[in-house]
């Protein structure tokens, strides 16, 4: 079974900026979104995607990624 990050990667087109969607899926949960975004960061370290933009929401105890745009490069 694929993870949400793997699905976003496989559903994206090469070289096209893709925003990780929030609405209408498990990604509406901020912790699920953050975990998926962090997995995409791992994919970036492996050379599969490029992180184009991200936004983090910080509270006193944690910092969660709440917006992420990536581009599939491989």
C-alpha positions in Angstrom: 0.0 0.0 0.0 1.3 3.5 -0.9 1.8 6.3 1.5 0.1 9.7 0.8 3.5 11.1 -0.2 4.1 8.3 -2.7 0.7 8.8 -4.2 1.3 12.6 -4.5 4.6 11.8 -6.2 3.2 9.3 -8.6 0.2 11.4 -9.5 2.4 14.4 -10.3 3.9 15.3 -13.7 7.6 15.8 -14.3 8.8 19.3 -14.0 5.4 20.8 -12.9 5.0 22.4 -9.6 2.4 20.6 -7.5 0.9 21.8 -4.2 0.3 19.1 -1.7 -3.5 19.2 -1.3 -5.2 19.7 2.1 -8.9 19.5 1.4 -10.9 16.3 0.9 -8.4 13.7 2.2 -6.6 12.6 5.3 -4.3 15.6 4.7 -6.8 17.8 6.3 -5.4 16.6 9.6 -2.4 18.9 10.3 -0.3 16.0 11.7 -0.9 13.8 8.7 -0.1 16.7 6.4 3.1 17.4 8.3 4.2 13.8 8.2 3.5 13.6 4.4 5.4 16.8 3.8 8.4 15.4 5.8 8.3 12.3 3.7 8.4 14.4 0.5 11.5 16.1 2.1 13.1 12.7 2.3 12.2 12.1 -1.3 14.0 15.4 -2.1 17.1 14.2 -0.4 16.9 11.1 -2.6 16.7 13.3 -5.7 13.1 12.4 -6.6 11.5 15.8 -6.0 12.5 19.4 -5.5 10.8 21.3 -2.7 9.8 24.6 -4.2 8.0 26.3 -1.3 6.8 25.5 2.2 5.2 27.2 5.1 5.4 26.2 8.7 3.0 27.0 11.5 4.7 27.3 14.8 3.3 27.1 18.3 5.2 27.1 21.6 5.7 23.3 21.5 5.9 22.4 17.8 6.4 23.4 14.3 4.2 21.8 11.6 4.5 22.2 7.9 1.1 23.4 6.7 1.8 24.2 3.0 4.2 22.5 0.6 4.8 22.8 -3.1 7.1 20.4 -4.9 8.3 19.5 -8.4 8.9 15.9 -9.5 12.4 15.7 -11.1 12.9 12.0 -11.5 
